[in-house]
Amino acid sequence: MRPTGLERVLGANARALTALFGSADQDVHEEGAQRLQFRSPICVLDAYLYPPSAAREPVVTYIDARQPDGRDIDRASCVAALVRRKEAR
C-alpha cells in the first residue's frame, strides 16, 4: 500500500514527475540512482528514483519533504503544494 496523498508520486518515473510538477530544480545522478528535487515557496521535495530491475527505467521508491528552512513538513502536503505551483504557472 502507498501512503495517502503520495499515490501520484511513488512508483512514477521522471517523465511523470515532470508532467505533475514541471521541470525539476535539481536532477542528480549518482551510482545507479537519480534524485529529482522540486521547490516551491512552501516546501522542497526530493524524489529518489531507482530501477526496479536492470531492464526497466527508474521509478520513485522514496520521497523526502521539508520546508525551505529545513523544518519537517508532511510529504503529501508538499506534493499538493507543488502541483498547485505548476498549475499557477
N, C-alpha and C positions, 0 to 999 in steps of 0.2 A: 504494500500500500504506500501511496505517496502522501506526504503531508498536505493538508488542505491549503489551497492557495498557491501551491507550487506545481500543480499538475502540468501547467504550460511550459515549465522550465526544466524540471527533472526529466531526463531521457531525451531532451531536444538536442539537435545538432546546431552548429554555429550559424547556419543559414536561418534556422527557425528563430534563434535568439535575435538575430539582426532584424528579422521581419517583425518581431514582437517589440523590441526596444529601440531600434535604429542602430546606427553604427556604434561599435564598441569604442570606449575611450582608451582602452589598452587591449592589446592582443599579444600575449606572451606564449611562446612555445618553449617547453623545457622537458627533456627526457621522455618523449612519447606522450606528453600531455599538453593541453592548451588551457590557458586561463584567459577568459574574456572578462573585462571589467567595464561596468556601466555605471555612470554617475548622474545624479540629479541633485538639486538643492536639498533634498530630503535625505538621501542615502547613497551609499556606494555598495554595489553588488558585484561579487566575484563569482563567476561560474567556472567550475573545473570540469573539463571535458577529457574523457579517456576513451580509447577504443574498446568496445566490448569484446572484440576478438581482432586478430591481426588483419582480417579481411574487411572489416567494417569501419566506417568513419566514426570519429569520436563523438560521444554524447555526454551531456551533463550528468555527472554522478553525484556532485556535491555543490552546494552554494553557500556562500558566507555573505552576510549583510551587516552594515554598520552605518551609523550616522557620519556625516562628513568630519565631525570632530573625534571620531573613534568610538563613541559610546554605542552600546548594543541597540539594535532595532529588530523587530520581528521581520523575518525573511519574507513572508507573504505580503506584509505591508510595503516593503521595499519593492517587490515585484509590481504591486499595484501602482506605486508612485512612478516607477519607470515606464509603465505602459501609458500612464497619463502624460508623462513628459513627451513621449513620442507623438501622442495624439495632439498635443498642443503646438507642435512644430508645424 
